[in-house]
């Protein structure tokens, strides 16, 4: 039986009991180790879309705006399979 959970700690706790495995990004490795789990790379490499979140009704400070600009330019230059800007804008502005 498959379980879908929305919190990494829950996924890792289930995996630690032997109920299955958890699929997570590299950022979770220290949390996973705390549950006594080991990591196995997935091949081919999986990619996932990332979004920048910002306040809806508030101007960002200049350093944050620079980070947004840098990140978007870096993605345009290095991510060959990225979505067009209008698709990302529509997705980011859709209420969940």
SERO-4910 file (N, C-alpha, C, O; in steps of 0.05 Angstrom, whole numbers):
BEGIN
 pado doro    nc1    nc2    nc3   cac1   cac2   cac3    cc1    cc2    cc3    oc1    oc2    oc3
  Unk    A     17    -23      0      0      0      0     18     25      0     37     26     16
  Unk    A     12     44    -17     27     69    -19     16     90     -1     -8     92      4
  Unk    A     34    106     10     27    129     27     38    154     14     61    155      6
  Unk    A     22    175     13     31    201      4     30    219     28      9    222     41
  Unk    A     52    231     35     53    250     58     64    276     48     76    278     27
  Unk    A     60    297     64     67    324     56     89    336     73     97    359     69
  Unk    A    100    321     92    122    331    109    145    311    108    141    287    111
  Unk    A    169    322    105    192    305    103    196    288    128    203    264    125
  Unk    A    191    299    151    195    283    175    177    259    176    185    238    185
  Unk    A    152    262    166    134    239    165    144    218    145    143    194    151
  Unk    A    152    227    122    163    209    101    187    193    112    189    169    108
  Unk    A    205    208    125    229    195    136    222    176    159    234    155    162
  Unk    A    203    184    175    195    166    197    183    140    187    189    119    197
  Unk    A    167    142    166    156    118    154    178    100    142    178     76    145
  Unk    A    196    113    127    219     98    116    235     85    138    244     62    135
  Unk    A    240     99    159    256     88    181    244     64    195    258     47    206
  Unk    A    217     62    193    204     38    205    205     14    186    197     -8    194
  Unk    A    214     19    162    215     -3    142    190     -5    125    187    -24    111
  Unk    A    173     15    127    148     15    112    152     21     82    134     18     66
  Unk    A    176     30     75    181     37     47    205     55     45    224     53     61
  Unk    A    205     72     25    226     91     20    215    119     18    191    122     15
  Unk    A    232    139     20    224    167     16    240    178     -7    265    174     -8
  Unk    A    228    193    -24    241    206    -46    243    236    -39    223    249    -35
  Unk    A    268    246    -37    272    274    -29    297    285    -42    314    270    -51
  Unk    A    300    311    -41    323    324    -52    347    323    -34    345    314    -11
  Unk    A    370    330    -44    395    330    -29    394    347     -4    408    341     16
  Unk    A    378    368     -4    376    386     19    367    371     44    370    381     66
  Unk    A    355    348     41    344    333     63    362    313     76    355    298     94
  Unk    A    387    311     66    405    289     75    411    290    105    412    268    117
  Unk    A    414    313    117    420    314    145    395    305    161    398    291    182
  Unk    A    372    313    153    347    304    166    344    274    164    337    261    183
  Unk    A    350    263    140    347    234    136    367    219    153    360    198    164
  Unk    A    391    229    156    411    215    173    401    214    202    407    195    216
  Unk    A    387    235    211    376    235    238    355    212    243    350    205    265
  Unk    A    344    202    221    325    180    223    339    153    218    326    132    217
  Unk    A    366    154    215    381    129    209    379    119    181    382     96    176
  Unk    A    372    137    162    369    130    134    395    136    118    410    153    126
  Unk    A    399    121     97    421    126     79    409    134     52    386    127     45
  Unk    A    425    149     36    415    159     10    426    142    -12    450    134    -12
  Unk    A    410    138    -32    418    124    -57    410    142    -80    387    150    -82
  Unk    A    430    150    -97    424    167   -119    403    155   -138    402    130   -141
  Unk    A    387    171   -151    367    162   -171    378    170   -198    386    193   -203
  Unk    A    379    150   -217    388    155   -244    367    146   -263    355    125   -259
  Unk    A    361    160   -285    373    186   -291    365    207   -270    346    203   -255
  Unk    A    380    228   -269    375    249   -249    348    261   -254    340    267   -276
  Unk    A    333    264   -232    306    277   -233    310    307   -229    326    316   -213
  Unk    A    294    322   -244    294    351   -241    267    360   -232    247    347   -238
  Unk    A    266    382   -217    240    392   -209    240    422   -212    260    436   -209
  Unk    A    216    433   -217    213    461   -220    215    475   -193    205    465   -173
  Unk    A    228    498   -193    230    514   -169    217    541   -174    218    551   -197
  Unk    A    206    552   -154    194    579   -156    206    597   -135    214    588   -113
  Unk    A    207    623   -141    215    643   -121    190    654   -109    172    662   -124
  Unk    A    188    654    -83    164    664    -70    170    692    -58    192    696    -47
  Unk    A    152    710    -62    156    738    -52    129    748    -42    108    738    -48
  Unk    A    130    769    -25    105    780    -15     88    791    -38     98    804    -56
  Unk    A     62    787    -36     44    795    -58     40    826    -58     36    837    -79
  Unk    A     40    838    -35     34    867    -33     56    884    -21     50    904     -8
  Unk    A     80    875    -25    102    890    -12    126    890    -31    133    869    -43
  Unk    A    139    913    -33    164    915    -49    187    900    -35    190    901    -11
  Unk    A    203    886    -51    226    873    -40    249    892    -36    251    912    -50
  Unk    A    266    888    -16    290    904    -13    308    900    -37    307    879    -50
  Unk    A    325    919    -42    343    918    -66    359    892    -67    361    880    -89
  Unk    A    371    882    -45    387    857    -47    369    834    -55    379    816    -70
  Unk    A    345    833    -46    327    811    -54    320    813    -84    319    793    -98
  Unk    A    315    837    -93    309    841   -122    333    833   -139    330    820   -160
  Unk    A    357    839   -130    381    831   -144    384    800   -145    392    789   -165
  Unk    A    377    787   -123    377    758   -122    357    746   -141    363    727   -155
  Unk    A    333    758   -143    313    748   -162    323    751   -190    321    733   -206
  Unk    A    334    774   -197    345    779   -224    367    759   -230    368    748   -252
  Unk    A    386    756   -212    408    738   -216    398    709   -220    407    695   -239
  Unk    A    379    700   -204    369    673   -205    355    668   -232    359    648   -245
  Unk    A    338    687   -240    324    684   -266    344    684   -289    340    667   -308
  Unk    A    363    701   -289    383    701   -311    400    676   -311    405    664   -332
  Unk    A    408    666   -288    423    641   -286    407    618   -297    417    602   -312
  Unk    A    381    617   -290    364    595   -300    361    597   -330    362    576   -344
  Unk    A    358    621   -341    355    624   -370    380    613   -384    378    601   -405
  Unk    A    403    619   -373    429    611   -386    435    581   -383    448    570   -400
  Unk    A    427    569   -360    436    542   -354    415    521   -355    422    497   -354
  Unk    A    390    528   -357    368    508   -356    356    506   -384    338    522   -390
  Unk    A    364    487   -400    355    485   -427    326    477   -429    312    483   -449
  Unk    A    316    463   -408    288    453   -409    269    470   -392    248    460   -384
  Unk    A    277    495   -386    260    512   -369    235    521   -385    235    522   -409
  Unk    A    214    527   -370    189    537   -382    192    566   -391    208    581   -380
  Unk    A    176    574   -411    177    602   -419    167    619   -396    152    610   -379
  Unk    A    176    644   -395    169    663   -374    139    665   -369    130    665   -347
  Unk    A    123    666   -391     94    670   -388     81    646   -374     62    649   -359
  Unk    A     91    622   -379     81    598   -366     87    599   -336     70    592   -320
  Unk    A    111    607   -329    119    609   -301    103    630   -287     94    626   -264
  Unk    A     99    653   -300     84    674   -288     55    665   -282     44    670   -261
  Unk    A     43    652   -302     16    643   -298     14    622   -275     -4    623   -259
  Unk    A     33    604   -274     33    584   -253     38    596   -226     24    589   -207
  Unk    A     56    615   -224     63    627   -198     40    645   -188     38    648   -163
  Unk    A     24    656   -205      2    673   -197    -25    659   -193    -45    672   -189
  Unk    A    -25    633   -196    -49    617   -193    -53    610   -163    -35    599   -151
  Unk    A    -75    617   -152    -81    610   -124    -84    580   -122    -98    568   -138
  Unk    A    -72    569   -101    -73    540    -97    -96    530    -82    -98    506    -78
***
